Amino acid sequence: MPELPDVERLRRAFRAHASGRTVERVWADPAVLRNVGPRELQEALRGRTFGEPGRHGKWLIGWTDGPALLLHFGMTGGLVWSGDEPARHRHDRMGIGFVGGGELRYRDQRKLGGVWLAGEPDEVAAHLAALGPDALAVPEPELARRLSRRRGSLKAALLDQTVVAGVGNLVADEALWRARLHPERPVPSLAPEERRRLARALQRVLVGLVERGPGRGWLLAVRDLPGVACPRCRGPLQRTRVAGRTSVFCPRCQPRPGRGPGRMDGPWPAHPTSS
C-alpha cells in the first residue's frame, strides 16, 4: 500500500510531468471517480494549467489555476508517464493529456483509491479536514502530544489517520522498532520521554524513506525474508496481528516493560505521568 514516502515520490513525479503544463484532454474510468463524472472532469480540467502539487498524508493534490484534483492511491495505485510506458495498461484508470504531448496516467489495479474534484481551496481543506497533521511536517512535540491523547495500542495510534496523516503499516513497524517499543504497547503506559523517542524515530524513518529508501540496518530491508534476524540484536523476529495488520517486531529489542526479552505475558503497567 502506498504510504507517505511513496506518495511524496508520486508528488515529485507529478510535478516533473505536469507542473506548468496545460491540459488538452482527460479520460477516466467512472469506477475511480468519486464525486464527478468523466465528461464533467474533462470539462473542468481542459485548458487549465497545473501548478506545484501538494500532499497531505497519503493524499496528492493537483492544484491548477482553477479546480484541484485529489488523488488517493488505495492499496495498488500509482502514476505512470507515457514517455516511460507509451502503451496504456488495462489498469490505467485515468489519463491527463497535455498540450504539446505526453499523458500522465493514474493506475490502480484494485480500484480502492480514487479521484476527486474540488472547485476551490476551501473544498480541498474540507475534504481533508478529518485528517491529522502531515506526519512529515508535524513537529516532534506536537506528535508526542497527539499520541498522549490515545488509549489504544501504539500501532493502532500510528495507523489512525486522524492522529497523524500518512503513516502506514510498514512505516509504523519501522518507527516502533527504532524506538524499541512493542506494537501492542498501550499509549497510556508510555513515559513522556518514550513518546518523544517515538516521535523522533518516526521523523527519521520518514525523512530517510523519502530521500534514500531503506538501507542496511533497516527492519524494512529484511522484514519479509524467511528466517531473518533482527538487524540490531540478531535475535529472531516475530509476527503478530495488531490493529488488523501484520506486525513485525523484535521481542528482544521491543519487550513488554519489566517483563524481559521475549516475554509476551502479563499486564502492561500504566505510566503515572502518561495522561
BELBEL-V612629 format. One record per helix or strand of 2 or more residues. SS is the DSSP state (H for helix, E for strand). FROM is the first residue (numbers start at 1). TO is the last residue. If there is no record, write none. Layout:
# BELBEL-V612629
SS_FROM_TO + SS_FROM_TO
This chain:
# BELBEL-V612629
H_4_18 + E_22_28 + H_30_32 + H_38_45 + E_49_50 + E_54_56 + E_59_64 + E_68_72 + E_77_81 + E_92_98 + E_103_108 + E_114_118 + H_121_127 + E_133_134 + H_140_148 + H_154_159 + E_164_165 + H_169_178 + H_187_189 + H_192_211 + E_236_242 + E_245_250
